[in-house]
Amino acid sequence: MKNLIYSIILIASSNIYAQSGIESDALFLKYEKAYLEMGSSNLGRDYEQANQNFYSNFTDHKERNKFSKSKDKEKWLNKNYKKTSFVSSTEAVNSYTSMVNAQEAIDKMSNDIQAVRNELLKKYDVNLIWTTLQNRIKAK
């Protein structure tokens, strides 16, 4: 019974120590900064706008499905832009490229955040990371 009580005290004290250490951990601060930058960036809105601009030019649902199923999207746009409301194949490809670039920017930022988070998970519990992050955001 004594050993159980000592174990509980040890676990509780290590959790308290861990929480105070995470707030000053350079890796956690990097994660927090990246998380906040992602939340305040316009990447999501940029993607939604590019997505809306691109797909609104498909007047026929069947053509949109054909485009979605095509393996080479740019080639399909070059050949079939007249089946959309794009003025030229260049406009169609540029609109598609803008959408892809916006998605890639989101993916890159997400991957960078995930990489830092994975490193943090080697040192700290997932709940501790999340709780500490949320507490620091609320405190700001």
C-alpha positions in Angstrom: 0.0 0.0 0.0 2.9 2.3 0.9 4.4 1.7 -2.5 1.2 2.6 -4.3 0.9 5.9 -2.4 4.6 6.7 -3.2 3.9 5.9 -6.9 0.9 8.2 -7.0 2.9 11.0 -5.4 5.8 10.4 -7.8 3.5 10.5 -10.9 1.7 13.6 -9.7 4.9 15.5 -8.9 6.4 14.5 -12.3 3.3 15.8 -14.1 3.5 19.1 -12.2 7.2 19.4 -13.1 6.5 18.5 -16.7 3.9 21.1 -17.2 6.1 23.9 -15.8 8.9 22.7 -18.1 6.9 22.6 -21.3 6.0 26.3 -21.1 9.7 27.3 -21.4 10.7 24.5 -23.8 12.0 26.0 -27.1 10.4 23.3 -29.1 7.0 24.0 -27.5 7.4 27.7 -28.1 8.2 26.9 -31.8 5.0 24.8 -32.0 2.9 27.4 -30.3 4.2 30.1 -32.7 3.6 27.9 -35.8 0.1 27.0 -34.5 -0.8 30.6 -34.0 0.6 31.6 -37.4 -1.5 29.0 -39.1 -4.6 30.2 -37.3 -4.0 33.8 -38.3 -2.9 33.2 -41.8 -5.1 33.7 -44.9 -4.1 30.4 -46.4 -7.5 28.8 -45.8 -9.3 31.8 -47.3 -6.9 31.9 -50.2 -7.6 28.3 -50.9 -11.3 28.6 -50.6 -11.3 31.6 -53.0 -9.1 29.9 -55.5 -11.3 26.8 -55.3 -14.5 28.8 -55.8 -12.9 30.7 -58.7 -11.8 27.6 -60.4 -14.9 25.3 -59.9 -17.4 28.1 -60.6 -16.3 28.0 -64.2 -17.6 24.5 -64.7 -21.1 24.9 -66.1 -21.8 21.2 -66.5 -21.5 18.8 -63.6 -20.6 16.0 -66.0 -17.6 17.9 -67.3 -16.5 18.6 -63.7 -16.6 14.9 -63.0 -14.6 14.2 -66.1 -12.0 16.7 -65.1 -11.9 15.2 -61.6 -11.3 11.7 -63.0 -8.6 12.8 -65.4 -5.0 11.9 -64.6 -3.4 15.0 -66.2 -5.5 17.9 -65.1 -3.6 20.6 -67.1 -3.8 18.6 -70.3 -7.5 18.1 -69.8 -8.0 21.9 -69.3 -5.9 22.7 -72.4 -8.1 20.4 -74.5 -11.5 21.0 -72.9 -11.5 24.6 -71.6 -14.3 25.4 -74.1 -16.5 23.1 -72.1 -16.1 25.5 -69.2 -16.7 29.2 -68.9 -13.0 29.9 -69.0 -12.0 32.3 -71.8 -8.8 30.5 -72.7 -6.8 27.4 -71.8 -4.2 29.7 -70.2 -6.8 31.2 -67.9 -8.1 27.7 -67.0 -4.6 26.3 -66.2 -3.6 29.5 -64.3 -6.8 29.2 -62.2 -6.1 25.5 -61.5 -2.5 26.2 -60.6 -3.5 28.9 -58.2 -5.8 26.4 -56.4 -3.1 23.8 -56.3 -0.5 26.2 -55.0 -2.9 27.4 -52.3 -3.5 23.8 -51.2 0.3 23.1 -51.2 0.9 26.1 -49.0 -1.6 24.8 -46.5 -0.1 21.3 -46.7 3.4 22.6 -46.1 2.5 24.7 -43.1 0.4 21.7 -41.7 3.3 19.3 -42.2 5.8 21.7 -40.5 3.5 22.0 -37.5 3.0 18.3 -37.4 6.8 17.6 -37.5 7.3 19.9 -34.5 4.3 18.3 -32.7 5.8 14.8 -33.4 9.1 15.9 -31.7 7.1 17.3 -28.8 5.3 14.0 -28.4 8.6 12.3 -27.8 9.1 14.5 -24.7 5.5 15.2 -23.5 2.1 13.7 -23.2 -0.4 14.7 -25.9 -2.9 16.0 -23.4 -0.2 18.1 -21.7 0.8 19.7 -25.0 -2.8 20.5 -25.9 -3.8 21.8 -22.5 -0.8 23.9 -22.2 -1.3 25.3 -25.7 -4.9 26.1 -25.0 -4.1 27.7 -21.6 -1.5 29.9 -23.2 -3.8 31.0 -26.0 -6.5 31.9 -23.5 -4.0 33.9 -21.4 -3.0 36.1 -24.4 
